[in-house]
């Protein structure tokens, strides 16, 4: 559905026609205005009229309707198409989920299509309506504000994940606990959250570089004001920090998983040593009792009155000796 349709002239939102077709005609006739149409999970029928009015490319329209796209930047004859994946962090379940925001830029218009409940654009629209100097950049200002909001939230999510990782690290290396039997599954679940985060941040590097005007690909992006490139360079710098943080999180969680598995292996070896030590201690009296249970007629001390307590005493002495030996070697 269409969430909002605004006409912006000289950096300020102004009263205009409610129909976006009339608003677009007025914006193009004035020369210093643009129309911003915001949609949330539109149906094919709802988006068809918008696509026709703004001459949006059929391939971009298909991507905007189906969603599930990688972050990217596509240049068409009459518009620029950018896909962003805002992420949200759920502190109750320690999970990362991603939505999608598609931005169409063209002559005096910008169309945003949002999928998912996360990252609403009302905050971005309010920010632009309070900053007339930035809004004077036209549709480029909308693209910058949306990208900046998404990347800034990446930094917040990266901080939350860093906190979760520190908790996992403390659990794994705790001398008292050393990680429970559910620690490995928690580490693997955390690694999946990092992977979901990376899918949103990693592919965005190339579009951010192009919008910032860095490198050979940065100069051929239409519908982007040259004055806005310093703003996109700031977004690109923040995104670089995020990607470096994600890489660090991924490496650390892999190291923590390896350390946890190594600890489990060492603990199992310790358990096996203890089991072996107790088995050896149990074998001694079993052997002695087995020998004297063979019922041969001629056996040493068979008819001696003190044979039974003597055998028990020998067993006790041997058990005490073995226990001290294994204790001294750290097996018990």
HELIX and SHEET records of a PDB file:
HELIX    1   1 UNK A   20  UNK A   30  1                                  11    
HELIX    2   2 UNK A   44  UNK A   53  1                                  10    
HELIX    3   3 UNK A   58  UNK A   66  1                                   9    
HELIX    4   4 UNK A  122  UNK A  130  1                                   9    
HELIX    5   5 UNK A  132  UNK A  135  1                                   4    
HELIX    6   6 UNK A  139  UNK A  172  1                                  34    
HELIX    7   7 UNK A  183  UNK A  201  1                                  19    
HELIX    8   8 UNK A  204  UNK A  212  1                                   9    
HELIX    9   9 UNK A  216  UNK A  219  5                                   4    
HELIX   10  10 UNK A  226  UNK A  228  5                                   3    
HELIX   11  11 UNK A  229  UNK A  291  1                                  63    
HELIX   12  12 UNK A  307  UNK A  328  1                                  22    
SHEET    1   A 7 UNK A  12  UNK A  14  0                                        
SHEET    2   A 7 UNK A   2  UNK A   9 -1                                        
SHEET    3   A 7 UNK A  33  UNK A  40 -1                                        
SHEET    4   A 7 UNK A 109  UNK A 115  1                                        
SHEET    5   A 7 UNK A 100  UNK A 106 -1                                        
SHEET    6   A 7 UNK A  79  UNK A  84 -1                                        
SHEET    7   A 7 UNK A  72  UNK A  75 -1                                        
SHEET    1   B 2 UNK A  87  UNK A  90  0                                        
SHEET    2   B 2 UNK A  95  UNK A  98 -1                                        
END                                                                             
